Amino acid sequence: MEQNKNNVLFGKENLKWMLIGAVIIVAGFLLMAGGKSEDPTVFDEQQVYSTTRVTIAPILIVIGLLVEVYAIMKKSK
């Protein structure tokens, strides 16, 4: 039984960081989604190319991926 505890690939701390990274990535994708218009024949450039969708959301996704890499590489105690 004790040997199984030592063979765990990721500890609680790693899993916590993985969850944080996943939440950040999901938040980035949610911010990137949308841009739906009331009238499909009208193209609203401000809505589609907003700063949130073009800049902030991709930055959040990259930060989330970096947190995931950190969580995977971090040594378990």
mmCIF file of the N, C-alpha and C atoms, coordinates in Angstrom:
data_MODEL
# 
_entry.id   MODEL 
# 
loop_
_atom_site.group_PDB 
_atom_site.id 
_atom_site.type_symbol 
_atom_site.label_atom_id 
_atom_site.label_alt_id 
_atom_site.label_comp_id 
_atom_site.label_asym_id 
_atom_site.label_entity_id 
_atom_site.label_seq_id 
_atom_site.pdbx_PDB_ins_code 
_atom_site.Cartn_x 
_atom_site.Cartn_y 
_atom_site.Cartn_z 
_atom_site.occupancy 
_atom_site.B_iso_or_equiv 
_atom_site.pdbx_formal_charge 
_atom_site.auth_seq_id 
_atom_site.auth_comp_id 
_atom_site.auth_asym_id 
_atom_site.auth_atom_id 
_atom_site.pdbx_PDB_model_num 
ATOM 1   N N  . MET A 1 1  ? 0.828   -1.189 0.000   1.00 0.00 ? 1  MET A N  1 
ATOM 2   C CA . MET A 1 1  ? 0.000   0.000  0.000   1.00 0.00 ? 1  MET A CA 1 
ATOM 3   C C  . MET A 1 1  ? 0.875   1.257  0.000   1.00 0.00 ? 1  MET A C  1 
ATOM 4   N N  . GLU A 1 2  ? 1.917   1.251  0.789   1.00 0.00 ? 2  GLU A N  1 
ATOM 5   C CA . GLU A 1 2  ? 2.779   2.432  0.879   1.00 0.00 ? 2  GLU A CA 1 
ATOM 6   C C  . GLU A 1 2  ? 3.520   2.687  -0.437  1.00 0.00 ? 2  GLU A C  1 
ATOM 7   N N  . GLN A 1 3  ? 3.821   1.636  -1.177  1.00 0.00 ? 3  GLN A N  1 
ATOM 8   C CA . GLN A 1 3  ? 4.520   1.786  -2.442  1.00 0.00 ? 3  GLN A CA 1 
ATOM 9   C C  . GLN A 1 3  ? 3.642   2.517  -3.462  1.00 0.00 ? 3  GLN A C  1 
ATOM 10  N N  . ASN A 1 4  ? 2.336   2.322  -3.420  1.00 0.00 ? 4  ASN A N  1 
ATOM 11  C CA . ASN A 1 4  ? 1.431   3.000  -4.349  1.00 0.00 ? 4  ASN A CA 1 
ATOM 12  C C  . ASN A 1 4  ? 1.438   4.513  -4.136  1.00 0.00 ? 4  ASN A C  1 
ATOM 13  N N  . LYS A 1 5  ? 1.599   4.970  -2.906  1.00 0.00 ? 5  LYS A N  1 
ATOM 14  C CA . LYS A 1 5  ? 1.639   6.406  -2.628  1.00 0.00 ? 5  LYS A CA 1 
ATOM 15  C C  . LYS A 1 5  ? 2.850   7.062  -3.279  1.00 0.00 ? 5  LYS A C  1 
ATOM 16  N N  . ASN A 1 6  ? 3.958   6.367  -3.345  1.00 0.00 ? 6  ASN A N  1 
ATOM 17  C CA . ASN A 1 6  ? 5.176   6.924  -3.930  1.00 0.00 ? 6  ASN A CA 1 
ATOM 18  C C  . ASN A 1 6  ? 5.152   6.892  -5.454  1.00 0.00 ? 6  ASN A C  1 
ATOM 19  N N  . ASN A 1 7  ? 4.273   6.106  -6.071  1.00 0.00 ? 7  ASN A N  1 
ATOM 20  C CA . ASN A 1 7  ? 4.207   5.995  -7.518  1.00 0.00 ? 7  ASN A CA 1 
ATOM 21  C C  . ASN A 1 7  ? 3.210   6.952  -8.151  1.00 0.00 ? 7  ASN A C  1 
ATOM 22  N N  . VAL A 1 8  ? 2.643   7.876  -7.381  1.00 0.00 ? 8  VAL A N  1 
ATOM 23  C CA . VAL A 1 8  ? 1.689   8.844  -7.922  1.00 0.00 ? 8  VAL A CA 1 
ATOM 24  C C  . VAL A 1 8  ? 2.449   9.809  -8.816  1.00 0.00 ? 8  VAL A C  1 
ATOM 25  N N  . LEU A 1 9  ? 1.939   10.000 -10.025 1.00 0.00 ? 9  LEU A N  1 
ATOM 26  C CA . LEU A 1 9  ? 2.634   10.840 -10.991 1.00 0.00 ? 9  LEU A CA 1 
ATOM 27  C C  . LEU A 1 9  ? 2.568   12.320 -10.620 1.00 0.00 ? 9  LEU A C  1 
ATOM 28  N N  . PHE A 1 10 ? 1.382   12.796 -10.235 1.00 0.00 ? 10 PHE A N  1 
ATOM 29  C CA . PHE A 1 10 ? 1.221   14.190 -9.853  1.00 0.00 ? 10 PHE A CA 1 
ATOM 30  C C  . PHE A 1 10 ? 0.649   14.268 -8.448  1.00 0.00 ? 10 PHE A C  1 
ATOM 31  N N  . GLY A 1 11 ? 1.212   15.182 -7.659  1.00 0.00 ? 11 GLY A N  1 
ATOM 32  C CA . GLY A 1 11 ? 0.714   15.383 -6.303  1.00 0.00 ? 11 GLY A CA 1 
ATOM 33  C C  . GLY A 1 11 ? -0.445  16.372 -6.284  1.00 0.00 ? 11 GLY A C  1 
ATOM 34  N N  . LYS A 1 12 ? -0.923  16.652 -5.069  1.00 0.00 ? 12 LYS A N  1 
ATOM 35  C CA . LYS A 1 12 ? -2.045  17.587 -4.921  1.00 0.00 ? 12 LYS A CA 1 
ATOM 36  C C  . LYS A 1 12 ? -1.686  18.976 -5.425  1.00 0.00 ? 12 LYS A C  1 
ATOM 37  N N  . GLU A 1 13 ? -0.480  19.406 -5.159  1.00 0.00 ? 13 GLU A N  1 
ATOM 38  C CA . GLU A 1 13 ? -0.040  20.741 -5.595  1.00 0.00 ? 13 GLU A CA 1 
ATOM 39  C C  . GLU A 1 13 ? -0.029  20.837 -7.126  1.00 0.00 ? 13 GLU A C  1 
ATOM 40  N N  . ASN A 1 14 ? 0.456   19.794 -7.784  1.00 0.00 ? 14 ASN A N  1 
ATOM 41  C CA . ASN A 1 14 ? 0.462   19.774 -9.243  1.00 0.00 ? 14 ASN A CA 1 
ATOM 42  C C  . ASN A 1 14 ? -0.956  19.828 -9.804  1.00 0.00 ? 14 ASN A C  1 
ATOM 43  N N  . LEU A 1 15 ? -1.841  19.050 -9.222  1.00 0.00 ? 15 LEU A N  1 
ATOM 44  C CA . LEU A 1 15 ? -3.223  19.025 -9.695  1.00 0.00 ? 15 LEU A CA 1 
ATOM 45  C C  . LEU A 1 15 ? -3.913  20.375 -9.474  1.00 0.00 ? 15 LEU A C  1 
ATOM 46  N N  . LYS A 1 16 ? -3.578  21.034 -8.365  1.00 0.00 ? 16 LYS A N  1 
ATOM 47  C CA . LYS A 1 16 ? -4.143  22.353 -8.103  1.00 0.00 ? 16 LYS A CA 1 
ATOM 48  C C  . LYS A 1 16 ? -3.707  23.345 -9.181  1.00 0.00 ? 16 LYS A C  1 
ATOM 49  N N  . TRP A 1 17 ? -2.427  23.319 -9.539  1.00 0.00 ? 17 TRP A N  1 
ATOM 50  C CA . TRP A 1 17 ? -1.930  24.219 -10.583 1.00 0.00 ? 17 TRP A CA 1 
ATOM 51  C C  . TRP A 1 17 ? -2.502  23.866 -11.949 1.00 0.00 ? 17 TRP A C  1 
ATOM 52  N N  . MET A 1 18 ? -2.719  22.574 -12.206 1.00 0.00 ? 18 MET A N  1 
ATOM 53  C CA . MET A 1 18 ? -3.338  22.171 -13.472 1.00 0.00 ? 18 MET A CA 1 
ATOM 54  C C  . MET A 1 18 ? -4.768  22.687 -13.563 1.00 0.00 ? 18 MET A C  1 
ATOM 55  N N  . LEU A 1 19 ? -5.500  22.630 -12.468 1.00 0.00 ? 19 LEU A N  1 
ATOM 56  C CA . LEU A 1 19 ? -6.862  23.140 -12.448 1.00 0.00 ? 19 LEU A CA 1 
ATOM 57  C C  . LEU A 1 19 ? -6.885  24.652 -12.661 1.00 0.00 ? 19 LEU A C  1 
ATOM 58  N N  . ILE A 1 20 ? -5.959  25.355 -12.030 1.00 0.00 ? 20 ILE A N  1 
ATOM 59  C CA . ILE A 1 20 ? -5.860  26.815 -12.214 1.00 0.00 ? 20 ILE A CA 1 
ATOM 60  C C  . ILE A 1 20 ? -5.579  27.136 -13.675 1.00 0.00 ? 20 ILE A C  1 
ATOM 61  N N  . GLY A 1 21 ? -4.639  26.413 -14.285 1.00 0.00 ? 21 GLY A N  1 
ATOM 62  C CA . GLY A 1 21 ? -4.313  26.633 -15.686 1.00 0.00 ? 21 GLY A CA 1 
ATOM 63  C C  . GLY A 1 21 ? -5.492  26.352 -16.599 1.00 0.00 ? 21 GLY A C  1 
ATOM 64  N N  . ALA A 1 22 ? -6.233  25.294 -16.312 1.00 0.00 ? 22 ALA A N  1 
ATOM 65  C CA . ALA A 1 22 ? -7.403  24.951 -17.130 1.00 0.00 ? 22 ALA A CA 1 
ATOM 66  C C  . ALA A 1 22 ? -8.481  26.020 -17.023 1.00 0.00 ? 22 ALA A C  1 
ATOM 67  N N  . VAL A 1 23 ? -8.675  26.572 -15.833 1.00 0.00 ? 23 VAL A N  1 
ATOM 68  C CA . VAL A 1 23 ? -9.669  27.635 -15.645 1.00 0.00 ? 23 VAL A CA 1 
ATOM 69  C C  . VAL A 1 23 ? -9.265  28.883 -16.421 1.00 0.00 ? 23 VAL A C  1 
ATOM 70  N N  . ILE A 1 24 ? -7.978  29.216 -16.420 1.00 0.00 ? 24 ILE A N  1 
ATOM 71  C CA . ILE A 1 24 ? -7.492  30.383 -17.166 1.00 0.00 ? 24 ILE A CA 1 
ATOM 72  C C  . ILE A 1 24 ? -7.696  30.176 -18.663 1.00 0.00 ? 24 ILE A C  1 
ATOM 73  N N  . ILE A 1 25 ? -7.414  28.982 -19.158 1.00 0.00 ? 25 ILE A N  1 
ATOM 74  C CA . ILE A 1 25 ? -7.590  28.680 -20.582 1.00 0.00 ? 25 ILE A CA 1 
ATOM 75  C C  . ILE A 1 25 ? -9.072  28.775 -20.973 1.00 0.00 ? 25 ILE A C  1 
ATOM 76  N N  . VAL A 1 26 ? -9.936  28.208 -20.156 1.00 0.00 ? 26 VAL A N  1 
ATOM 77  C CA . VAL A 1 26 ? -11.373 28.272 -20.446 1.00 0.00 ? 26 VAL A CA 1 
ATOM 78  C C  . VAL A 1 26 ? -11.857 29.718 -20.432 1.00 0.00 ? 26 VAL A C  1 
ATOM 79  N N  . ALA A 1 27 ? -11.361 30.518 -19.486 1.00 0.00 ? 27 ALA A N  1 
ATOM 80  C CA . ALA A 1 27 ? -11.740 31.932 -19.442 1.00 0.00 ? 27 ALA A CA 1 
ATOM 81  C C  . ALA A 1 27 ? -11.305 32.647 -20.714 1.00 0.00 ? 27 ALA A C  1 
ATOM 82  N N  . GLY A 1 28 ? -10.115 32.323 -21.217 1.00 0.00 ? 28 GLY A N  1 
ATOM 83  C CA . GLY A 1 28 ? -9.645  32.923 -22.462 1.00 0.00 ? 28 GLY A CA 1 
ATOM 84  C C  . GLY A 1 28 ? -10.521 32.554 -23.641 1.00 0.00 ? 28 GLY A C  1 
ATOM 85  N N  . PHE A 1 29 ? -10.916 31.289 -23.724 1.00 0.00 ? 29 PHE A N  1 
ATOM 86  C CA . PHE A 1 29 ? -11.787 30.873 -24.822 1.00 0.00 ? 29 PHE A CA 1 
ATOM 87  C C  . PHE A 1 29 ? -13.176 31.501 -24.710 1.00 0.00 ? 29 PHE A C  1 
ATOM 88  N N  . LEU A 1 30 ? -13.687 31.644 -23.490 1.00 0.00 ? 30 LEU A N  1 
ATOM 89  C CA . LEU A 1 30 ? -14.985 32.284 -23.317 1.00 0.00 ? 30 LEU A CA 1 
ATOM 90  C C  . LEU A 1 30 ? -14.944 33.753 -23.723 1.00 0.00 ? 30 LEU A C  1 
ATOM 91  N N  . LEU A 1 31 ? -13.839 34.431 -23.411 1.00 0.00 ? 31 LEU A N  1 
ATOM 92  C CA . LEU A 1 31 ? -13.698 35.825 -23.824 1.00 0.00 ? 31 LEU A CA 1 
ATOM 93  C C  . LEU A 1 31 ? -13.572 35.949 -25.340 1.00 0.00 ? 31 LEU A C  1 
ATOM 94  N N  . MET A 1 32 ? -12.991 34.940 -25.972 1.00 0.00 ? 32 MET A N  1 
ATOM 95  C CA . MET A 1 32 ? -12.805 34.979 -27.415 1.00 0.00 ? 32 MET A CA 1 
ATOM 96  C C  . MET A 1 32 ? -14.098 34.667 -28.175 1.00 0.00 ? 32 MET A C  1 
ATOM 97  N N  . ALA A 1 33 ? -14.994 33.971 -27.545 1.00 0.00 ? 33 ALA A N  1 
ATOM 98  C CA . ALA A 1 33 ? -16.243 33.561 -28.201 1.00 0.00 ? 33 ALA A CA 1 
ATOM 99  C C  . ALA A 1 33 ? -17.174 34.752 -28.375 1.00 0.00 ? 33 ALA A C  1 
ATOM 100 N N  . GLY A 1 34 ? -18.126 34.592 -29.238 1.00 0.00 ? 34 GLY A N  1 
ATOM 101 C CA . GLY A 1 34 ? -19.151 35.624 -29.414 1.00 0.00 ? 34 GLY A CA 1 
ATOM 102 C C  . GLY A 1 34 ? -18.983 36.375 -30.711 1.00 0.00 ? 34 GLY A C  1 
ATOM 103 N N  . GLY A 1 35 ? -19.458 37.600 -30.719 1.00 0.00 ? 35 GLY A N  1 
ATOM 104 C CA . GLY A 1 35 ? -19.396 38.423 -31.914 1.00 0.00 ? 35 GLY A CA 1 
ATOM 105 C C  . GLY A 1 35 ? -20.621 38.270 -32.772 1.00 0.00 ? 35 GLY A C  1 
ATOM 106 N N  . LYS A 1 36 ? -21.664 37.673 -32.218 1.00 0.00 ? 36 LYS A N  1 
ATOM 107 C CA . LYS A 1 36 ? -22.892 37.449 -32.967 1.00 0.00 ? 36 LYS A CA 1 
ATOM 108 C C  . LYS A 1 36 ? -23.621 38.781 -33.135 1.00 0.00 ? 36 LYS A C  1 
ATOM 109 N N  . SER A 1 37 ? -24.162 38.976 -34.314 1.00 0.00 ? 37 SER A N  1 
ATOM 110 C CA . SER A 1 37 ? -24.883 40.204 -34.628 1.00 0.00 ? 37 SER A CA 1 
ATOM 111 C C  . SER A 1 37 ? -26.382 39.934 -34.678 1.00 0.00 ? 37 SER A C  1 
ATOM 112 N N  . GLU A 1 38 ? -27.138 40.946 -34.353 1.00 0.00 ? 38 GLU A N  1 
ATOM 113 C CA . GLU A 1 38 ? -28.604 40.824 -34.436 1.00 0.00 ? 38 GLU A CA 1 
ATOM 114 C C  . GLU A 1 38 ? -29.043 40.597 -35.885 1.00 0.00 ? 38 GLU A C  1 
ATOM 115 N N  . ASP A 1 39 ? -28.414 41.331 -36.797 1.00 0.00 ? 39 ASP A N  1 
ATOM 116 C CA . ASP A 1 39 ? -28.744 41.237 -38.220 1.00 0.00 ? 39 ASP A CA 1 
ATOM 117 C C  . ASP A 1 39 ? -27.580 40.565 -38.943 1.00 0.00 ? 39 ASP A C  1 
ATOM 118 N N  . PRO A 1 40 ? -27.769 39.380 -39.524 1.00 0.00 ? 40 PRO A N  1 
ATOM 119 C CA . PRO A 1 40 ? -26.655 38.672 -40.163 1.00 0.00 ? 40 PRO A CA 1 
ATOM 120 C C  . PRO A 1 40 ? -26.102 39.374 -41.405 1.00 0.00 ? 40 PRO A C  1 
ATOM 121 N N  . THR A 1 41 ? -26.811 40.357 -41.941 1.00 0.00 ? 41 THR A N  1 
ATOM 122 C CA . THR A 1 41 ? -26.309 41.066 -43.118 1.00 0.00 ? 41 THR A CA 1 
ATOM 123 C C  . THR A 1 41 ? -25.417 42.242 -42.741 1.00 0.00 ? 41 THR A C  1 
ATOM 124 N N  . VAL A 1 42 ? -25.335 42.575 -41.454 1.00 0.00 ? 42 VAL A N  1 
ATOM 125 C CA . VAL A 1 42 ? -24.534 43.710 -40.995 1.00 0.00 ? 42 VAL A CA 1 
ATOM 126 C C  . VAL A 1 42 ? -23.271 43.178 -40.322 1.00 0.00 ? 42 VAL A C  1 
ATOM 127 N N  . PHE A 1 43 ? -22.122 43.729 -40.741 1.00 0.00 ? 43 PHE A N  1 
ATOM 128 C CA . PHE A 1 43 ? -20.840 43.339 -40.159 1.00 0.00 ? 43 PHE A CA 1 
ATOM 129 C C  . PHE A 1 43 ? -20.392 44.444 -39.209 1.00 0.00 ? 43 PHE A C  1 
ATOM 130 N N  . ASP A 1 44 ? -20.370 44.142 -37.914 1.00 0.00 ? 44 ASP A N  1 
ATOM 131 C CA . ASP A 1 44 ? -19.947 45.113 -36.909 1.00 0.00 ? 44 ASP A CA 1 
ATOM 132 C C  . ASP A 1 44 ? -18.480 44.851 -36.563 1.00 0.00 ? 44 ASP A C  1 
ATOM 133 N N  . GLU A 1 45 ? -17.612 45.665 -37.136 1.00 0.00 ? 45 GLU A N  1 
ATOM 134 C CA . GLU A 1 45 ? -16.172 45.482 -36.955 1.00 0.00 ? 45 GLU A CA 1 
ATOM 135 C C  . GLU A 1 45 ? -15.751 45.666 -35.499 1.00 0.00 ? 45 GLU A C  1 
ATOM 136 N N  . GLN A 1 46 ? -16.384 46.579 -34.784 1.00 0.00 ? 46 GLN A N  1 
ATOM 137 C CA . GLN A 1 46 ? -16.046 46.821 -33.384 1.00 0.00 ? 46 GLN A CA 1 
ATOM 138 C C  . GLN A 1 46 ? -16.341 45.609 -32.504 1.00 0.00 ? 46 GLN A C  1 
ATOM 139 N N  . GLN A 1 47 ? -17.376 44.890 -32.838 1.00 0.00 ? 47 GLN A N  1 
ATOM 140 C CA . GLN A 1 47 ? -17.750 43.733 -32.037 1.00 0.00 ? 47 GLN A CA 1 
ATOM 141 C C  . GLN A 1 47 ? -16.848 42.529 -32.335 1.00 0.00 ? 47 GLN A C  1 
ATOM 142 N N  . VAL A 1 48 ? -16.521 42.313 -33.580 1.00 0.00 ? 48 VAL A N  1 
ATOM 143 C CA . VAL A 1 48 ? -15.719 41.156 -33.964 1.00 0.00 ? 48 VAL A CA 1 
ATOM 144 C C  . VAL A 1 48 ? -14.247 41.352 -33.608 1.00 0.00 ? 48 VAL A C  1 
ATOM 145 N N  . TYR A 1 49 ? -13.716 42.532 -33.872 1.00 0.00 ? 49 TYR A N  1 
ATOM 146 C CA . TYR A 1 49 ? -12.295 42.800 -33.647 1.00 0.00 ? 49 TYR A CA 1 
ATOM 147 C C  . TYR A 1 49 ? -12.068 43.626 -32.394 1.00 0.00 ? 49 TYR A C  1 
ATOM 148 N N  . SER A 1 50 ? -12.776 43.326 -31.321 1.00 0.00 ? 50 SER A N  1 
ATOM 149 C CA . SER A 1 50 ? -12.599 44.075 -30.086 1.00 0.00 ? 50 SER A CA 1 
ATOM 150 C C  . SER A 1 50 ? -11.265 43.696 -29.430 1.00 0.00 ? 50 SER A C  1 
ATOM 151 N N  . THR A 1 51 ? -10.792 44.571 -28.576 1.00 0.00 ? 51 THR A N  1 
ATOM 152 C CA . THR A 1 51 ? -9.521  44.337 -27.875 1.00 0.00 ? 51 THR A CA 1 
ATOM 153 C C  . THR A 1 51 ? -9.597  43.075 -27.027 1.00 0.00 ? 51 THR A C  1 
ATOM 154 N N  . THR A 1 52 ? -10.744 42.818 -26.454 1.00 0.00 ? 52 THR A N  1 
ATOM 155 C CA . THR A 1 52 ? -10.897 41.622 -25.620 1.00 0.00 ? 52 THR A CA 1 
ATOM 156 C C  . THR A 1 52 ? -10.695 40.350 -26.427 1.00 0.00 ? 52 THR A C  1 
ATOM 157 N N  . ARG A 1 53 ? -11.298 40.282 -27.616 1.00 0.00 ? 53 ARG A N  1 
ATOM 158 C CA . ARG A 1 53 ? -11.213 39.058 -28.427 1.00 0.00 ? 53 ARG A CA 1 
ATOM 159 C C  . ARG A 1 53 ? -9.869  38.897 -29.115 1.00 0.00 ? 53 ARG A C  1 
ATOM 160 N N  . VAL A 1 54 ? -9.254  40.003 -29.511 1.00 0.00 ? 54 VAL A N  1 
ATOM 161 C CA . VAL A 1 54 ? -8.042  39.915 -30.318 1.00 0.00 ? 54 VAL A CA 1 
ATOM 162 C C  . VAL A 1 54 ? -6.772  39.929 -29.468 1.00 0.00 ? 54 VAL A C  1 
ATOM 163 N N  . THR A 1 55 ? -6.808  40.566 -28.293 1.00 0.00 ? 55 THR A N  1 
ATOM 164 C CA . THR A 1 55 ? -5.589  40.713 -27.507 1.00 0.00 ? 55 THR A CA 1 
ATOM 165 C C  . THR A 1 55 ? -5.655  39.993 -26.164 1.00 0.00 ? 55 THR A C  1 
ATOM 166 N N  . ILE A 1 56 ? -6.655  40.311 -25.369 1.00 0.00 ? 56 ILE A N  1 
ATOM 167 C CA . ILE A 1 56 ? -6.703  39.807 -23.999 1.00 0.00 ? 56 ILE A CA 1 
ATOM 168 C C  . ILE A 1 56 ? -6.938  38.298 -23.957 1.00 0.00 ? 56 ILE A C  1 
ATOM 169 N N  . ALA A 1 57 ? -7.875  37.794 -24.743 1.00 0.00 ? 57 ALA A N  1 
ATOM 170 C CA . ALA A 1 57 ? -8.193  36.365 -24.726 1.00 0.00 ? 57 ALA A CA 1 
ATOM 171 C C  . ALA A 1 57 ? -6.995  35.493 -25.134 1.00 0.00 ? 57 ALA A C  1 
ATOM 172 N N  . PRO A 1 58 ? -6.288  35.793 -26.234 1.00 0.00 ? 58 PRO A N  1 
ATOM 173 C CA . PRO A 1 58 ? -5.116  34.967 -26.563 1.00 0.00 ? 58 PRO A CA 1 
ATOM 174 C C  . PRO A 1 58 ? -4.015  35.034 -25.511 1.00 0.00 ? 58 PRO A C  1 
ATOM 175 N N  . ILE A 1 59 ? -3.846  36.199 -24.881 1.00 0.00 ? 59 ILE A N  1 
ATOM 176 C CA . ILE A 1 59 ? -2.843  36.313 -23.815 1.00 0.00 ? 59 ILE A CA 1 
ATOM 177 C C  . ILE A 1 59 ? -3.228  35.423 -22.644 1.00 0.00 ? 59 ILE A C  1 
ATOM 178 N N  . LEU A 1 60 ? -4.505  35.406 -22.289 1.00 0.00 ? 60 LEU A N  1 
ATOM 179 C CA . LEU A 1 60 ? -4.968  34.532 -21.205 1.00 0.00 ? 60 LEU A CA 1 
ATOM 180 C C  . LEU A 1 60 ? -4.745  33.058 -21.546 1.00 0.00 ? 60 LEU A C  1 
ATOM 181 N N  . ILE A 1 61 ? -4.992  32.688 -22.780 1.00 0.00 ? 61 ILE A N  1 
ATOM 182 C CA . ILE A 1 61 ? -4.794  31.295 -23.184 1.00 0.00 ? 61 ILE A CA 1 
ATOM 183 C C  . ILE A 1 61 ? -3.317  30.908 -23.083 1.00 0.00 ? 61 ILE A C  1 
ATOM 184 N N  . VAL A 1 62 ? -2.435  31.779 -23.521 1.00 0.00 ? 62 VAL A N  1 
ATOM 185 C CA . VAL A 1 62 ? -0.994  31.489 -23.429 1.00 0.00 ? 62 VAL A CA 1 
ATOM 186 C C  . VAL A 1 62 ? -0.555  31.412 -21.965 1.00 0.00 ? 62 VAL A C  1 
ATOM 187 N N  . ILE A 1 63 ? -1.050  32.307 -21.120 1.00 0.00 ? 63 ILE A N  1 
ATOM 188 C CA . ILE A 1 63 ? -0.722  32.261 -19.695 1.00 0.00 ? 63 ILE A CA 1 
ATOM 189 C C  . ILE A 1 63 ? -1.214  30.947 -19.091 1.00 0.00 ? 63 ILE A C  1 
ATOM 190 N N  . GLY A 1 64 ? -2.424  30.528 -19.460 1.00 0.00 ? 64 GLY A N  1 
ATOM 191 C CA . GLY A 1 64 ? -2.942  29.256 -18.973 1.00 0.00 ? 64 GLY A CA 1 
ATOM 192 C C  . GLY A 1 64 ? -2.089  28.079 -19.406 1.00 0.00 ? 64 GLY A C  1 
ATOM 193 N N  . LEU A 1 65 ? -1.618  28.104 -20.636 1.00 0.00 ? 65 LEU A N  1 
ATOM 194 C CA . LEU A 1 65 ? -0.735  27.029 -21.114 1.00 0.00 ? 65 LEU A CA 1 
ATOM 195 C C  . LEU A 1 65 ? 0.591   27.025 -20.367 1.00 0.00 ? 65 LEU A C  1 
ATOM 196 N N  . LEU A 1 66 ? 1.122   28.204 -20.069 1.00 0.00 ? 66 LEU A N  1 
ATOM 197 C CA . LEU A 1 66 ? 2.367   28.283 -19.293 1.00 0.00 ? 66 LEU A CA 1 
ATOM 198 C C  . LEU A 1 66 ? 2.163   27.760 -17.873 1.00 0.00 ? 66 LEU A C  1 
ATOM 199 N N  . VAL A 1 67 ? 1.009   28.034 -17.283 1.00 0.00 ? 67 VAL A N  1 
ATOM 200 C CA . VAL A 1 67 ? 0.700   27.492 -15.959 1.00 0.00 ? 67 VAL A CA 1 
ATOM 201 C C  . VAL A 1 67 ? 0.618   25.970 -16.028 1.00 0.00 ? 67 VAL A C  1 
ATOM 202 N N  . GLU A 1 68 ? 0.048   25.445 -17.099 1.00 0.00 ? 68 GLU A N  1 
ATOM 203 C CA . GLU A 1 68 ? -0.019  23.985 -17.266 1.00 0.00 ? 68 GLU A CA 1 
ATOM 204 C C  . GLU A 1 68 ? 1.381   23.374 -17.380 1.00 0.00 ? 68 GLU A C  1 
ATOM 205 N N  . VAL A 1 69 ? 2.255   24.006 -18.125 1.00 0.00 ? 69 VAL A N  1 
ATOM 206 C CA . VAL A 1 69 ? 3.635   23.504 -18.245 1.00 0.00 ? 69 VAL A CA 1 
ATOM 207 C C  . VAL A 1 69 ? 4.311   23.532 -16.886 1.00 0.00 ? 69 VAL A C  1 
ATOM 208 N N  . TYR A 1 70 ? 4.117   24.622 -16.142 1.00 0.00 ? 70 TYR A N  1 
ATOM 209 C CA . TYR A 1 70 ? 4.686   24.714 -14.795 1.00 0.00 ? 70 TYR A CA 1 
ATOM 210 C C  . TYR A 1 70 ? 4.148   23.590 -13.912 1.00 0.00 ? 70 TYR A C  1 
ATOM 211 N N  . ALA A 1 71 ? 2.833   23.339 -13.986 1.00 0.00 ? 71 ALA A N  1 
ATOM 212 C CA . ALA A 1 71 ? 2.223   22.310 -13.146 1.00 0.00 ? 71 ALA A CA 1 
ATOM 213 C C  . ALA A 1 71 ? 2.777   20.922 -13.469 1.00 0.00 ? 71 ALA A C  1 
ATOM 214 N N  . ILE A 1 72 ? 3.043   20.666 -14.735 1.00 0.00 ? 72 ILE A N  1 
ATOM 215 C CA . ILE A 1 72 ? 3.567   19.367 -15.140 1.00 0.00 ? 72 ILE A CA 1 
ATOM 216 C C  . ILE A 1 72 ? 5.030   19.209 -14.723 1.00 0.00 ? 72 ILE A C  1 
ATOM 217 N N  . MET A 1 73 ? 5.811   20.278 -14.848 1.00 0.00 ? 73 MET A N  1 
ATOM 218 C CA . MET A 1 73 ? 7.251   20.195 -14.565 1.00 0.00 ? 73 MET A CA 1 
ATOM 219 C C  . MET A 1 73 ? 7.583   20.301 -13.074 1.00 0.00 ? 73 MET A C  1 
ATOM 220 N N  . LYS A 1 74 ? 6.677   20.846 -12.281 1.00 0.00 ? 74 LYS A N  1 
ATOM 221 C CA . LYS A 1 74 ? 6.933   21.033 -10.848 1.00 0.00 ? 74 LYS A CA 1 
ATOM 222 C C  . LYS A 1 74 ? 7.097   19.689 -10.161 1.00 0.00 ? 74 LYS A C  1 
ATOM 223 N N  . LYS A 1 75 ? 8.116   19.589 -9.344  1.00 0.00 ? 75 LYS A N  1 
ATOM 224 C CA . LYS A 1 75 ? 8.360   18.349 -8.619  1.00 0.00 ? 75 LYS A CA 1 
ATOM 225 C C  . LYS A 1 75 ? 7.362   18.197 -7.479  1.00 0.00 ? 75 LYS A C  1 
ATOM 226 N N  . SER A 1 76 ? 6.838   17.001 -7.338  1.00 0.00 ? 76 SER A N  1 
ATOM 227 C CA . SER A 1 76 ? 5.936   16.714 -6.226  1.00 0.00 ? 76 SER A CA 1 
ATOM 228 C C  . SER A 1 76 ? 6.738   16.542 -4.948  1.00 0.00 ? 76 SER A C  1 
ATOM 229 N N  . LYS A 1 77 ? 6.138   16.920 -3.839  1.00 0.00 ? 77 LYS A N  1 
ATOM 230 C CA . LYS A 1 77 ? 6.846   16.787 -2.563  1.00 0.00 ? 77 LYS A CA 1 
ATOM 231 C C  . LYS A 1 77 ? 6.683   15.398 -2.001  1.00 0.00 ? 77 LYS A C  1 
# 
